[in-house]
Amino acid sequence: MRKKNMKKSILTLLLIPAITLLWGCGSDDDSSDSPGATLKEASVGKPDWSIDLTYNEPTPDWQAPDPSLYENWMIFMVRMQEELKPYISDDDMLALFVGDQLRAVAHPAKPADEHVADDEATFFILKVLGNENSNQEVEATLKYWSSQTHQTFSIKGKGRFIPENVKGVDTEFLPDIVLGSTKFPVTSWLKVGFVPEDYGLKHSDGDMLGVVIGNECRGVSHIYRNGYTSQHRIIVFGKQEGEEARLLYYNAATDRVYETGKTFKTVGERVTVSLN
């Protein structure tokens, strides 16, 4: 797909998470958004914080729609999220449904070309078929089948179908499809405000924030010196509402893991947490 062959995008079909995918982590006390956290050394050495996304879902039977049944088309150039890139393989599929109708399916993912600034980006290119006109709103579901994790990630939204237009070239189209995990249906972004220097610790490449439920890692965020910010986003993978999670911090300079003293429960809302 080359930019010179594409018309300027005015596509307005915006895929946003369904309300059930907007669940976040809520504090189980009223102090989660106020300063006063205490770091307590928990262990020595770099932790092996990683999310086990493997599941047992069968491969879906997604067949390309019959183009003779549709008069119009539009193009999605869908960029895959960083969290899913390690699992991408040639057996993956990306599909778009309007209601119960499969309108597009693509595989495998494509690497970035010379028109994309990030040469490590990975895309699926969907040609979506339809009979709608530009004034009709549709309900759409974007579904990604990950063959390595054996599960489907999906995200829902509403928007207008505008024929013969392209989305994802002039402006990036990067839906939060990782939030729609089949294995972890209560998954969302958690925003954490944290400055290690406030605790007498020096931040450096290799620092991490981790979310643990029981003995299982359910979220991790790497903290880098370049572009450092006091605000950090973590994807928290929850299996059900009410799971209690702990927030931990790994400091690379001291090679120590610290308990922050913050515990949370997965609930139906997003929160911003400050440790300072």
Helices and strands as residue ranges (DSSP letters): G 3-5, G 19-21, E 24-27, E 40-44, G 67-69, E 72-79, G 85-87, E 93-98, E 101-106, E 110-111, E 122-130, E 137-146, E 151-160, E 166-167, G 177-180, E 186-193, G 196-199, E 207-213, E 216-223, E 231-238, E 244-251, E 256-267, E 272-274
